Amino acid sequence: MAKDGPEKHITIGGRNLTLIEVGGISRGAPFKLNASTDFRKRIQRGAASLTQLIAAGRPVYGVTTGYGDSCTVSIPGNVLEHLPEHLVRYHGCGLGAYFDEPTTIAIMATRLNCLALGYSGVRMELLEQLEALIQQRVIPLVPEEGSVGASGDLTPLSYVAAAMIGEREVQYQGRVMSARAALQAIAREPITLKPKEGLAMMNGTSVMTALACLAWERAEYLVRLASRITAMSCLALGGNPEHFEAGLFAAKPHRGPQQVAAWIAADMRASGHEDLNRIQDRYSIRCAPHVIGVLSDALEWMQRDIENELNSANDNPIIDPDTGRLYHGGHFYGGHMAFVADSMKTAVANIADLLDRQLALLVDPRFNNGLPSNLSAATGDRASLNHGFKAVQIAVSAWTAEALKLTMPASVFSRSTECHNQDKVSMGTISARDAVRVLDLVEQVAAACLAAASQALEIRRRQHELPAAATTGEVAIMRNDVLGICACVEEDRPLEQDLRHLCAALRQRRWKLYT
């Protein structure tokens, strides 16, 4: 699977962008538009083709006609130039929380990459305006709610388009200000949108696609983290390492489970199994590769579909810059991203369920093979007073339940909108937002389980029962690092801040797992 993005300049235009590169740009990696003459001529040909179609009197949806169901309304030539700004303005009705800065940058980069394919009939000046906003990190305040995923992400993308023409509010250098003021601060003038440029900015799948890019990175890391947590939990429970042997997984050759089992087996090397508590561990340990491996395998086709969408012309109409031919179609439909996100959140939520069950084993003296109740490290008279990870286990079950509840697929809830013109829509952006929320919850579960597994191994160390595999190598290094963030719980204390620090660490990919 893909690793973190490069530090060198990322080029947009004239090549395919990767989802890892989108993530890199969102985190501040330098990028630039393709400066080649061939690329710029292609963009110019697309804009020139549109100008010729208008001059010839050819009906062009959203350029010489109204929008959506109003496509039968012809726009008089004397007001034609005002149509794009009206599209931008009347879609300024989003609600809910605003996307954070990295997500908004990813959305903008994704839209820029779509337009840079040359099929949208926009000018180079439009691309350069969007490029400047991203490079200077002028962040439009984009509400999360209001898109049905066809005709693309119209409402949220209208906020990006509005910033380019100096309207609505943005965040710049940590302050909220008018878009016009921010443009002035970076020495840019508001751009005047040409006939199709409002539609080109808004009529596409760039919000759901950007969310999918960022979610994929997080899910890929979660596969590795869940494998490490499983190994730590199995070591702490005195589990059977034979459950992860290569010969066993050769008999059921799904690549994901094979890889996860190999990682866990490597973590458990030299642990020994002479004094096994059970010949077969419970399913949350024994079947962990089969659960985590589903997501691992799915990420391969998800990456394919996300990057196909990322590098697609997904607005309407499409203008071939080489032939000048105009196509009216429905490439703004976000079906693939909806299916990716709905599938991802199900596979990710299953990992929360797995880790929740592992934690339940660790805290319960009936099942944890001699560990103290609730993993409390208190001893002597203090043992009866302290409750260790009791409340954490309850919280983990709450986060898991919420994640599982959100796995209802959003894509099946299509609504007929806009006078039955948009009578079948993808709901892709709702699916993608759900996937992000599920990832938030599952990362919380993983952080808590990581703390608990590290605590369990520390207790084994103090009892002089630490398995050999947990005394050296990557497991020992990670255990010690985690305990440096969330110290061993001997006396009860609030763990909220420790857990928040662990969540931040895993979201920053602090631990380089199985490289």
Summary of the structure (lengths in Angstrom):
residues: 515
radius of gyration: 26.3
end to end distance: 10.6
largest distance: 91.1
contacts: 1864
relative contact order: 0.12
helix: 57%
strand: 6%
